[in-house]
């Protein structure tokens, strides 16, 4: 059937050609999807599709009556003979000199129109040989496309002249420089990592384009046109040829399946398609991992290998073209050389003869000023020494001592560990780390694979100890400057998520792994205990800061008891800040930083032996607020009328700056009958702080949330208080993502909020239905099952409501509306957004909560409100 469709003779004009082309292409793709998902199957399909397009274009060329002496040349990927199911078809119409213009225009237009008519999406250019030469000189992109040219039909002699002429203007050194810079720019565009959660399997680092760049510069320098030819010319080894072919085959079959499954040109492994592509490979989901995780793990390993091999080959080609072997050389010791700023092994068999020099490479890298990377010879030696790093290598006391030396160096920690991971040495030495290389995290919180997140956290910890970065997080840098053993925090960072993906609590499993590491590496008992504590409890501090009431003495007492002492508390604080910063650029903000710092300082006092003295603390806070009021020219006693109406819990939950701001804003409105709204730029980070003072009513919080939702604001935190006189005094921390304004712009926004929110709160009609809100594409692909927990607090006086769900617009309003309908009073709201997941905690009370049936009804309605529309 397939052969019959492809071999059918052309007949009946354009309509028949269209049917033959589309039927043939469809049959090829269908056959490919039904076949085993292997590199040979992808290669056969790619070549068959290329031949099918060749034949179709030749038929159209003949029908178009093109001028004699002209030629149709395939260029780019099509010229290379690699046509994926929905790739562009790039062609060059090569013309001889002296063709009449009118006849030429009509023929070319007819040919291109016919191509589009039958469904061929071609990219075409029409040039003479001289024009091609001129374009190649001016534009490296054109020169690259012409480098991979192939005659489809027409004048062979003209094509030969064209290839000779374009080859003659090739400057290998300039071409190498241009393609290297182009590759670096592309890598930056794609986050400079092969581990993006939605990688472009063609353009991302470690993608097919990295292999094509190697072949382009090699062809441009006349060093070979295939991996085998490069090996024959001494640029790569036979082993590396096999690795290149295997990993290139993996990327090709993934890209081909991606095109076929998407039904369009799609080179990104987007979340929407990952599962479908994985299932086309035959991967099945299990309890341990999704089918898409299996696919992505395979992709990341191939991309990692391509990244390593690209580095080796590009450096080798650069040495060959620029004669870098003659670069200035300095002997570092008997095993290593400094060749032009690159660390080079003294001989190719160094690692095989002396395995301990593998780790010594990275120690020398840290200790040698002026070394900016590893040479091609060193990279190749490391790549070929993987089998040397076996169980005996990992258990060698010399290697363990070297690894600890690397961790204890005063500089170069981040770069050394990135190199250790890039060269696969880290995963070979720490076998437990190897299991999380390229492992995705489908929690809508992390945007990095586990290994990249760990290295990001290590980097963040390291920056606390570098004076040049003290301006980023001054308090963390101050604490780090007084810390005596940075390697304790480095080890904790390396192991805090190392047990992810195994099932079970990764914190507990990681604590077991790090205890074994510390025992094997001679870390003393006290430090081992601290490191194990950090790994086991690395999520505790962020949970308490973002979900618990920090004004509650019992909360602080329990956390202080878990921390145990100041040294543990400080280490946990530094690791927690580094961990949250290392999850996603969107997750960390100044407000979360303030919550963590507040928790640290409050707990520090408790650990210092100072028993909580609520009266003294509150009086000190009030006195500071009075001083701030005086600085704003407020008369003595301005605060009195408001403060008389407020409970002690108000002063416990607000800091002095907020207390002073409230008193300054409300002293004239203590008995206001209409809502009072005041807004100011947030004193902590970006965003705004909004004060709402109004006669209390059950739907007040819901109406406030409804306004912020409609206006496009996200609530970061809410402090709710009800005065003795029945007034609500609520403070909200809000942000509008994507909003950037100067001072005048903020003034306009503040005025808008104060006017519109006041009007919204004056409404007495029924609460409108919440919008279900559109969820992001990522949330659709990896949905979170909504969860609601309602339980009494430790005193059984109030209730803790915990909510977990995928984030979307209108979510907080939907929750608040349910609470308002059941006349539930809100005491405190902890609103936590973790990437595209929300973890909100509310302290509530109300008569309906005393009835079991009412509790079940509230939980049921909340679950319904949290469920996004399909």
C-alpha positions in Angstrom: 0.0 0.0 0.0 2.7 2.5 1.1 4.9 1.6 -1.9 1.9 1.9 -4.3 1.1 5.4 -3.1 4.7 6.7 -3.3 5.5 5.1 -6.7 2.2 6.1 -8.4 3.1 8.0 -11.7 2.1 11.7 -11.8 -1.0 12.4 -13.9 -3.9 14.8 -14.1 -2.0 18.0 -13.4 -1.8 20.0 -10.2 -4.8 18.3 -8.5 -3.4 14.9 -9.0 0.0 15.9 -7.8 -1.5 17.5 -4.7 -3.4 14.3 -3.9 -0.3 12.1 -4.5 1.9 14.4 -2.4 -0.4 14.6 0.5 -1.4 11.0 0.5 2.2 9.9 0.3 3.3 12.2 3.1 0.4 11.0 5.3 1.2 7.4 4.6 4.8 7.9 5.5 4.0 9.6 8.8 1.3 7.0 9.7 3.7 4.1 8.9 6.3 5.8 11.1 4.0 6.1 14.0 2.9 2.5 13.8 6.5 1.3 13.6 8.9 0.8 16.5 10.1 4.1 17.9 13.7 3.7 17.1 16.5 5.8 15.5 16.6 3.6 12.3 12.9 3.9 11.8 13.2 7.7 12.1 16.1 7.7 9.6 14.1 5.6 7.1 11.1 7.9 7.4 13.2 11.1 7.1 15.0 9.8 4.0 11.8 8.5 2.4 10.1 11.8 3.0 13.1 13.6 1.5 12.9 11.4 -1.7 9.1 11.9 -1.8 9.5 15.7 -1.8 12.4 15.5 -4.3 10.2 13.6 -6.7 7.3 16.0 -6.3 9.5 19.1 -6.8 11.1 17.5 -9.9 7.6 17.0 -11.4 6.6 20.6 -10.7 9.9 21.8 -12.1 9.3 20.0 -15.4 5.7 21.3 -15.5 6.8 24.9 -14.9 8.9 25.0 -18.1 11.9 26.5 -16.3 14.6 28.0 -18.6 17.3 25.6 -19.8 20.5 25.8 -17.9 18.7 26.5 -14.6 18.9 24.2 -11.5 16.8 23.5 -8.5 19.0 23.0 -5.4 18.0 21.9 -1.9 19.6 23.9 0.8 19.6 23.9 4.7 18.2 20.8 6.4 16.5 19.7 3.3 19.8 20.0 1.4 21.3 17.8 4.2 18.6 15.2 3.4 17.0 15.5 6.8 13.4 16.4 6.2 11.2 15.9 9.3 7.4 15.5 8.9 6.6 19.2 9.1 10.0 20.8 8.5 10.4 23.7 6.0 11.5 22.8 2.5 14.2 25.3 1.6 15.2 25.5 -2.1 17.4 27.7 -4.2 16.5 28.3 -7.9 19.9 28.7 -9.4 19.9 30.7 -12.7 22.4 31.0 -15.4 23.5 34.4 -16.5 21.6 36.0 -19.4 18.1 34.6 -18.9 15.3 37.0 -20.2 13.7 38.7 -17.3 10.0 38.4 -18.3 10.2 34.7 -19.1 12.2 34.0 -16.0 9.6 35.8 -13.7 6.7 33.9 -15.2 8.4 30.5 -14.9 9.6 31.0 -11.3 6.3 32.4 -10.1 4.5 29.5 -11.7 6.8 27.0 -10.1 6.5 28.5 -6.6 2.8 28.9 -6.8 2.4 25.3 -7.9 4.5 24.3 -4.8 2.2 26.1 -2.5 -0.9 24.8 -4.3 -0.1 21.2 -3.6 0.7 21.8 0.0 4.5 22.2 -0.1 5.6 24.9 2.4 8.8 26.0 0.7 11.2 28.7 1.5 12.7 29.8 -1.8 15.3 32.1 -3.1 16.2 32.9 -6.8 19.9 33.8 -7.5 22.7 33.5 -9.9 26.0 32.0 -8.9 27.6 35.5 -8.5 24.6 36.6 -6.3 25.0 33.5 -4.1 28.7 34.4 -3.6 27.9 38.0 -2.7 25.1 36.9 -0.3 27.5 34.3 1.3 30.1 36.9 1.9 27.6 39.3 3.5 25.5 36.9 5.6 26.8 33.9 7.6 23.2 32.4 7.7 23.1 32.3 3.9 26.6 30.9 3.8 25.5 28.1 6.2 22.5 27.2 4.2 24.5 27.1 1.0 27.1 24.9 2.7 24.6 22.0 2.7 23.4 22.1 -0.9 22.2 19.2 -3.1 21.0 19.2 -6.7 17.4 18.1 -7.1 17.0 18.6 -10.9 18.3 20.8 -13.6 21.7 21.8 -14.9 24.4 19.7 -13.1 27.2 21.9 -14.4 25.7 25.1 -13.0 25.4 23.4 -9.6 29.0 22.3 -9.7 30.1 25.9 -10.5 27.9 27.1 -7.7 29.5 24.8 -5.1 33.0 25.6 -6.2 32.4 29.4 -6.1 30.8 29.4 -2.7 33.5 27.1 -1.3 36.1 29.5 -2.5 34.8 32.4 -0.4 34.8 30.3 2.8 37.0 31.7 5.6 37.2 28.8 8.1 38.4 30.9 11.0 35.8 33.7 10.5 33.1 31.1 9.9 34.0 29.3 13.1 34.0 32.5 15.1 30.6 33.6 13.7 29.0 30.2 14.3 30.4 30.0 17.8 29.0 33.4 18.7 25.7 32.5 17.1 25.6 29.3 19.2 26.3 31.1 22.4 23.5 33.6 21.7 21.1 30.7 21.0 22.1 29.0 24.2 21.4 32.2 26.2 18.0 32.5 24.5 17.2 29.0 25.6 18.2 29.6 29.3 21.7 28.2 28.7 20.8 24.7 29.9 19.8 21.5 28.2 17.4 20.9 31.2 14.6 23.3 30.4 11.3 21.7 31.4 10.0 22.4 27.9 13.1 22.1 25.8 13.4 22.8 22.1 14.9 19.5 20.8 16.3 21.4 17.8 17.6 24.7 19.2 18.1 24.3 23.0 21.6 23.5 24.3 22.2 19.8 23.7 19.7 19.8 20.8 20.2 18.8 17.2 21.4 22.2 16.2 24.5 21.8 18.4 25.5 18.8 16.3 24.8 20.6 13.1 27.0 23.5 14.2 29.9 21.0 14.6 29.4 19.6 11.2 29.1 23.0 9.6 32.4 24.3 10.9 34.1 21.0 10.1 32.8 21.2 6.5 33.8 24.8 6.3 37.3 23.9 7.3 37.5 20.9 5.0 37.8 18.5 8.0 35.1 16.1 7.0 31.4 15.8 6.1 30.4 13.0 8.5 31.3 11.7 11.9 33.4 8.9 10.4 35.4 11.4 8.3 36.0 13.5 11.4 37.3 10.4 13.1 39.5 9.6 10.1 41.0 13.1 10.5 41.7 12.6 14.1 39.2 15.0 15.5 37.1 12.3 17.4 37.6 8.8 18.5 35.7 5.7 17.3 34.0 5.5 20.7 32.9 9.1 20.4 31.5 8.4 16.9 29.3 5.7 18.4 28.1 8.1 21.2 27.4 10.8 18.7 25.4 8.5 16.4 23.5 7.1 19.3 22.5 10.4 20.9 21.8 12.1 17.6 19.5 9.2 16.7 17.7 9.6 20.0 17.1 13.4 19.3 16.0 12.7 15.8 13.4 10.1 16.7 12.1 12.3 19.4 11.8 15.3 17.0 10.2 13.2 14.3 7.7 11.7 16.7 7.0 15.2 18.1 6.2 16.5 14.6 4.0 13.5 13.8 2.1 13.6 17.1 1.6 17.4 16.9 0.5 17.4 13.3 2.5 20.5 12.7 6.0 21.9 12.9 6.6 21.8 16.6 10.2 21.4 18.0 9.4 22.2 21.6 8.6 19.4 23.9 5.8 21.4 25.5 3.8 20.0 28.4 0.7 19.5 26.3 2.6 17.1 24.0 5.0 15.3 26.3 2.6 12.6 27.4 1.3 11.9 23.8 4.9 11.7 22.5 5.9 9.4 25.4 2.9 7.1 24.7 3.9 7.0 21.0 7.2 5.5 22.2 5.2 2.9 24.2 6.1 4.3 27.6 3.5 3.7 30.3 2.8 5.6 33.5 3.6 3.8 36.7 3.3 4.7 40.4 6.9 5.8 40.4 6.7 8.2 37.4 4.7 9.5 34.5 5.2 8.3 31.0 6.4 11.8 30.1 9.0 11.6 32.8 10.5 8.5 31.2 10.6 10.3 27.8 12.1 13.5 29.3 14.7 11.6 31.3 15.8 9.9 28.0 15.9 13.3 26.3 18.0 15.0 29.0 20.6 12.2 29.0 21.0 12.5 25.2 21.1 16.3 25.4 23.7 16.1 28.2 25.9 13.9 26.1 25.5 16.1 23.1 26.5 19.1 25.2 29.7 17.4 26.3 30.6 16.1 22.8 29.8 19.5 21.2 32.3 21.1 23.7 35.0 18.6 22.9 34.6 18.9 19.1 34.3 22.6 18.9 37.5 23.0 21.0 39.2 20.4 18.8 38.2 22.1 15.6 39.2 25.5 17.0 42.6 24.2 17.8 43.0 22.7 14.3 41.8 25.8 12.5 43.6 28.4 14.7 46.7 26.2 15.4 45.9 26.6 19.2 48.2 23.7 19.9 51.0 26.3 19.7 49.3 28.5 22.4 51.4 29.5 25.4 51.8 26.6 27.8 52.7 26.6 31.5 53.4 23.5 33.5 51.2 23.4 36.7 52.5 20.0 37.9 53.5 16.7 36.5 49.9 15.9 35.6 48.4 19.2 34.4 49.2 22.1 32.1 47.9 25.6 31.6 47.5 25.9 27.8 46.2 29.4 27.0 44.0 29.6 30.1 42.6 26.1 29.7 43.4 23.2 32.0 45.0 20.3 30.1 46.0 16.8 31.1 49.7 16.1 30.5 48.9 12.9 28.7 45.9 11.1 27.4 46.1 8.0 29.6 46.5 10.0 32.8 43.1 9.0 34.2 43.4 5.4 33.3 46.8 5.1 35.0 46.0 7.4 38.0 42.2 7.5 38.7 42.5 9.8 41.6 43.7 12.6 39.2 40.1 12.7 37.9 38.9 14.6 41.0 42.3 16.3 41.3 41.4 18.0 37.9 38.7 20.0 39.6 40.8 20.8 42.6 43.6 22.2 40.4 40.9 24.1 38.4 39.9 25.8 41.7 43.4 26.5 42.9 45.0 27.8 39.6 44.4 31.5 39.0 43.8 32.3 35.3 42.3 28.9 34.4 38.9 29.6 32.8 37.9 26.1 31.6 38.9 22.6 30.6 40.7 22.0 27.3 39.3 19.6 24.6 42.0 17.1 25.5 40.9 17.1 29.2 37.2 17.0 28.4 37.8 14.0 26.1 39.9 12.3 28.7 37.1 12.7 31.3 34.5 11.5 28.8 36.5 8.4 28.0 37.3 7.7 31.7 33.7 7.1 32.8 34.3 3.4 33.2 37.2 4.1 35.5 34.8 5.7 38.0 33.4 2.5 39.5 32.7 1.3 43.0 36.4 1.0 43.9 36.9 4.6 42.7 34.1 5.8 44.9 35.4 3.9 48.0 39.0 5.1 47.6 40.0 7.1 50.7 42.2 9.4 48.5 39.2 10.3 46.3 37.0 10.9 49.3 39.7 13.3 50.7 39.9 15.1 47.4 36.2 15.5 47.2 36.1 17.1 50.6 39.0 19.3 49.6 37.0 20.6 46.6 34.1 21.4 49.0 36.4 23.3 51.4 38.2 25.5 48.9 37.8 29.2 49.5 36.8 29.9 45.9 35.6 28.2 42.7 33.0 26.0 44.4 30.1 26.8 42.1 32.1 26.5 38.9 33.8 23.3 40.0 30.5 21.6 40.8 28.9 22.7 37.5 31.9 21.2 35.7 31.7 18.1 37.8 28.1 17.7 36.7 28.6 18.7 33.0 31.3 16.1 32.7 29.3 13.4 34.5 31.9 13.0 37.2 29.6 14.2 39.9 27.0 11.5 39.1 29.7 8.8 38.8 31.3 9.7 42.1 28.1 10.3 44.1 26.0 7.5 42.7 22.9 8.7 44.5 23.2 12.0 42.6 23.3 10.2 39.3 19.7 9.0 39.9 18.3 12.6 39.9 20.3 13.9 36.8 17.6 15.1 34.4 14.7 14.2 36.6 11.8 16.5 36.2 9.7 17.9 39.0 6.0 18.0 38.2 5.0 20.1 41.2 4.4 23.4 39.4 6.9 24.9 41.8 10.3 24.1 40.5 11.3 25.1 37.0 14.5 23.2 37.0 15.3 19.5 37.0 16.4 18.1 40.4 20.1 18.2 39.6 20.0 21.7 38.3 17.9 22.9 41.2 20.5 21.4 43.6 23.4 23.1 41.9 21.4 26.4 41.9 20.9 26.1 45.7 24.6 25.3 46.1 25.3 28.5 44.1 23.0 30.5 46.3 24.6 29.3 49.5 28.0 30.0 48.1 27.1 33.6 47.3 26.3 34.3 50.9 30.0 33.7 51.6 31.2 36.0 48.8 31.6 39.7 49.9 30.9 40.9 46.3 27.4 39.5 46.6 26.6 40.9 50.1 24.3 43.6 48.6 21.9 40.9 47.4 20.9 39.5 50.8 22.8 41.5 53.4 21.4 39.7 56.5 22.3 36.3 55.0 25.7 37.5 54.1 26.1 38.9 57.7 25.2 35.5 59.2 27.5 33.7 56.7 30.4 35.9 57.6 30.2 34.5 61.1 29.9 30.9 60.0 33.0 28.7 60.5 32.4 25.7 58.3 30.8 26.6 54.9 31.2 23.0 53.7 28.5 21.9 56.1 25.9 24.0 54.2 27.4 22.9 50.9 26.9 19.2 51.7 23.3 19.9 53.0 22.6 21.8 49.7 23.9 18.8 47.7 21.8 16.3 49.5 18.6 18.2 50.4 16.6 16.9 47.4 18.8 14.0 46.3 16.2 11.4 47.2 13.4 12.8 45.0 11.5 10.5 42.7 11.9 7.4 44.9 8.5 7.5 46.5 8.2 8.2 50.2 9.4 11.3 52.0 12.5 12.6 50.2 13.6 14.5 53.3 13.8 11.4 55.4 15.4 9.3 52.6 17.9 12.2 51.9 18.8 12.3 55.6 19.8 8.6 55.4 21.9 9.2 52.3 23.7 12.2 53.8 24.5 10.4 57.0 26.1 7.6 55.0 28.1 10.3 53.0 29.3 12.0 56.2 30.4 8.6 57.7 32.3 7.7 54.5 34.0 11.1 54.2 35.2 11.5 57.8 32.9 14.3 58.9 32.8 14.4 62.7 29.7 13.4 64.7 28.6 16.9 65.6 28.7 18.2 62.0 27.1 15.1 60.7 24.2 15.6 63.1 23.8 19.2 61.9 23.9 18.2 58.2 21.4 15.4 58.7 19.1 17.8 60.6 19.3 20.3 57.7 18.4 17.7 55.0 15.6 16.2 57.1 14.0 19.6 58.0 14.9 21.7 54.9 11.2 22.4 54.3 10.2 23.1 57.9 11.1 26.8 58.2 9.4 27.9 55.0 6.3 26.0 56.0 6.1 27.7 59.5 6.9 31.1 58.1 4.3 31.0 55.3 1.5 29.0 57.0 1.7 29.6 60.7 0.8 32.6 62.8 4.1 34.1 63.9 2.5 36.1 66.6 1.5 32.9 68.4 3.9 32.1 71.2 3.1 28.4 70.9 4.1 28.3 67.2 7.4 29.9 68.0 8.0 27.7 71.0 7.4 24.5 68.9 9.7 25.7 66.1 12.4 26.7 68.6 12.2 23.3 70.1 12.7 21.6 66.7 15.6 23.9 65.8 17.3 23.2 69.2 20.0 25.8 69.2 21.2 29.0 67.4 23.7 27.2 65.2 21.0 24.9 63.8 18.6 27.8 63.4 21.1 29.9 61.5 22.1 27.0 59.2 18.5 26.2 58.5 17.6 29.8 57.7 20.5 30.2 55.2 19.6 26.9 53.5 15.9 27.8 53.4 16.5 31.1 51.7 18.9 29.5 49.2 16.4 26.7 48.5 13.4 29.0 47.8 15.5 31.2 45.6 16.7 28.1 43.7 13.2 26.9 42.7 12.0 29.5 40.3 12.6 33.2 39.6 8.9 33.7 40.2 8.7 32.1 43.6 11.0 34.2 45.7 10.0 37.7 46.7 10.8 40.3 49.4 7.7 39.5 51.4 8.7 35.8 51.8 12.1 37.0 52.7 10.6 39.2 55.4 8.5 36.3 56.8 11.6 34.1 57.1 13.7 36.8 58.7 11.0 37.6 61.2 10.7 33.9 62.1 14.5 33.7 62.5 14.7 36.8 64.7 11.7 35.8 66.9 13.1 32.2 67.3 16.6 33.5 68.0 15.2 35.3 71.0 13.4 32.2 72.2 16.6 30.2 71.9 18.6 32.8 73.7 16.8 32.0 76.8 14.6 35.1 76.8 11.1 34.0 77.8 8.4 35.7 75.8 7.3 38.8 77.6 4.3 39.9 75.6 3.6 43.0 77.5 7.1 44.3 77.2 7.3 43.4 73.5 4.1 45.2 72.7 5.0 48.2 74.7 8.3 48.5 72.9 6.4 48.2 69.6 4.0 50.9 70.6 6.8 53.2 71.6 8.5 52.7 68.3 5.2 53.5 66.5 4.8 56.7 68.5 8.3 57.8 67.4 7.4 57.1 63.8 4.2 59.2 64.2 6.3 62.0 65.6 8.6 61.9 62.6 5.5 62.4 60.5 4.5 65.5 62.5 1.6 63.8 64.2 0.4 65.4 67.5 1.0 63.5 70.7 -1.9 61.3 71.5 -3.0 60.9 67.8 -2.9 57.2 68.2 -5.0 57.0 71.4 -8.6 56.8 70.0 -7.7 54.0 67.6 -5.6 52.0 69.9 -8.3 51.9 72.6 -10.5 49.9 70.2 -7.9 47.3 69.4 -7.1 43.9 71.0 -3.6 42.8 72.0 -3.5 40.4 69.0 -3.5 43.4 66.7 -0.3 44.8 68.1 1.2 41.3 68.1 0.5 40.8 64.4 1.6 44.1 63.0 5.0 45.7 63.1 5.7 49.3 64.3 5.7 50.8 60.8 2.2 49.4 60.1 0.8 50.4 63.5 2.0 54.0 62.9 0.6 54.1 59.4 -2.8 52.8 60.5 -2.9 55.4 63.3 -1.9 58.2 61.0 -4.5 57.2 58.4 -7.4 56.5 60.6 -7.3 58.9 63.6 -10.1 61.0 62.0 -12.2 58.0 61.0 -12.6 55.9 64.1 -16.4 55.9 63.8 -16.7 56.1 60.1 -19.9 54.8 58.6 -18.4 54.3 55.1 -15.3 52.1 54.2 -11.9 53.8 54.4 -9.2 52.6 52.0 -5.6 53.8 52.1 -2.8 52.5 49.9 1.0 53.0 49.9 4.0 51.5 48.2 5.0 48.3 50.1 7.8 48.9 52.6 9.0 45.4 51.8 9.9 44.8 48.1 7.6 45.4 45.2 3.9 45.9 45.2 1.5 47.9 47.4 0.1 47.7 50.9 -3.6 48.4 51.2 -5.5 49.2 54.4 -9.2 48.7 54.7 -11.2 50.0 57.7 -14.9 49.4 57.6 -17.8 48.4 59.8 -17.5 44.6 59.8 -19.8 42.3 57.9 -19.5 38.6 56.8 -18.9 39.3 53.1 -16.3 42.0 53.6 -13.2 39.9 52.9 -14.9 38.3 49.9 -15.7 41.7 48.4 -12.1 42.9 48.9 -10.8 39.7 47.2 -13.3 40.1 44.4 -12.1 43.6 43.6 -8.4 42.6 43.6 -9.2 39.8 41.3 -11.1 41.9 38.8 -8.4 44.6 39.0 -5.6 42.1 38.2 -3.9 42.1 41.6 -2.5 39.1 43.4 -2.7 39.0 47.2 0.5 38.0 48.9 -0.5 38.3 52.5 -3.6 39.4 54.5 -3.8 40.5 58.2 -7.3 40.5 59.4 -8.4 42.2 62.7 -11.8 43.1 64.2 -11.8 45.9 66.7 -13.8 45.9 70.0 -16.2 48.3 68.4 -17.0 46.0 65.5 -14.8 47.5 62.8 -12.7 45.4 60.4 -9.1 46.6 60.1 -7.5 44.6 57.4 -4.1 45.0 55.7 -3.2 43.4 52.4 0.1 43.0 50.6 -0.6 43.0 46.8 1.3 42.8 43.6 0.4 43.2 40.0 2.8 41.0 37.9 4.2 42.7 34.8 3.4 46.2 36.1 6.3 48.6 36.0 5.8 52.3 36.7 7.6 55.4 37.9 6.6 57.3 40.9 3.9 59.1 39.0 2.5 55.8 37.8 2.3 54.5 41.4 0.5 57.6 42.5 -2.1 57.0 39.8 -2.5 53.3 40.7 -2.8 54.2 44.4 -5.5 56.7 43.7 -7.3 54.2 41.5 -7.3 51.5 44.1 -8.5 53.8 46.9 -11.4 55.1 44.7 -12.5 51.8 43.1 -12.2 49.6 46.2 -14.2 52.1 48.3 -17.0 51.9 45.7 -16.8 48.1 45.6 -17.2 47.8 49.3 -20.2 50.1 49.3 -22.1 47.5 47.3 -24.8 45.6 49.2 -26.0 43.3 46.5 -25.4 39.6 46.4 -21.9 38.4 45.8 -21.4 37.6 42.1 -20.5 34.1 41.0 -16.7 33.7 40.9 -15.2 33.1 37.5 -13.6 29.7 37.1 -10.6 31.4 35.6 -8.4 30.1 32.9 -5.6 27.9 34.1 -2.2 27.9 32.5 -1.1 25.4 29.9 1.3 23.9 32.4 -1.4 23.5 35.0 -3.6 21.7 32.4 -0.8 19.3 31.7 0.1 18.6 35.4 -3.0 19.3 37.4 -3.0 19.3 41.2 -5.8 17.5 43.0 -7.5 20.2 45.2 -7.3 19.5 48.9 -9.1 21.1 51.8 -8.3 20.5 55.5 -10.4 21.9 58.3 -9.3 21.2 61.9 -9.4 23.0 65.3 -6.3 24.8 66.5 -4.5 23.6 69.7 -6.8 25.6 72.0 -9.9 24.3 70.1 -11.2 27.9 70.0 -10.6 28.6 66.3 -10.2 26.5 63.2 -7.3 26.1 60.7 -8.4 25.9 57.1 -5.7 24.7 54.7 -6.2 24.8 51.0 -4.0 23.4 48.2 -4.8 23.8 44.5 -3.6 24.9 41.1 -3.4 28.6 40.9 -5.8 30.6 38.7 -7.4 34.0 38.6 -10.3 34.4 41.0 -9.3 31.5 43.3 -9.0 33.5 46.5 -12.3 35.2 45.9 -14.0 31.8 45.3 -12.7 30.6 48.7 -13.7 33.9 50.5 -17.2 33.7 48.9 -17.9 30.3 50.4 -16.7 31.4 53.8 -18.9 34.5 53.6 -22.0 32.5 52.7 -21.6 30.4 55.8 -20.9 33.5 58.0 -17.4 32.3 58.9 -15.2 35.0 60.4 -11.7 35.3 59.1 -8.9 36.0 61.7 -5.8 35.5 59.6 -4.9 34.6 56.0 -1.6 33.2 54.9 -1.6 33.3 51.1 1.3 31.4 49.6 1.9 31.1 45.8 4.5 28.5 44.8 4.9 28.8 41.1 1.6 27.8 39.8 0.4 26.1 43.0 -1.3 27.8 45.9 -0.9 26.7 49.6 -3.2 29.0 51.6 -3.9 28.8 55.3 -6.8 30.6 57.1 -7.5 31.1 60.8 -11.3 31.2 61.1 -14.2 31.0 63.6 -18.0 31.1 63.5 -21.0 29.2 64.9 -21.4 27.0 61.9 -18.0 25.4 62.5 -19.3 23.8 65.6 -21.7 21.6 63.6 -20.3 18.5 61.8 -22.8 18.7 59.0 -21.9 22.4 58.3 -18.2 21.6 58.3 -18.7 18.9 55.7 -20.8 21.3 53.6 -18.1 24.0 53.8 -15.4 21.5 52.8 -17.5 20.2 49.9 -18.3 23.7 48.5 -14.6 24.7 48.8 -13.5 21.6 46.9 -16.0 22.5 44.2 -14.8 26.1 44.1 -11.1 25.0 43.8 -11.8 22.7 40.9 -11.0 24.5 37.6 -13.5 24.4 34.7 -12.6 21.9 32.0 
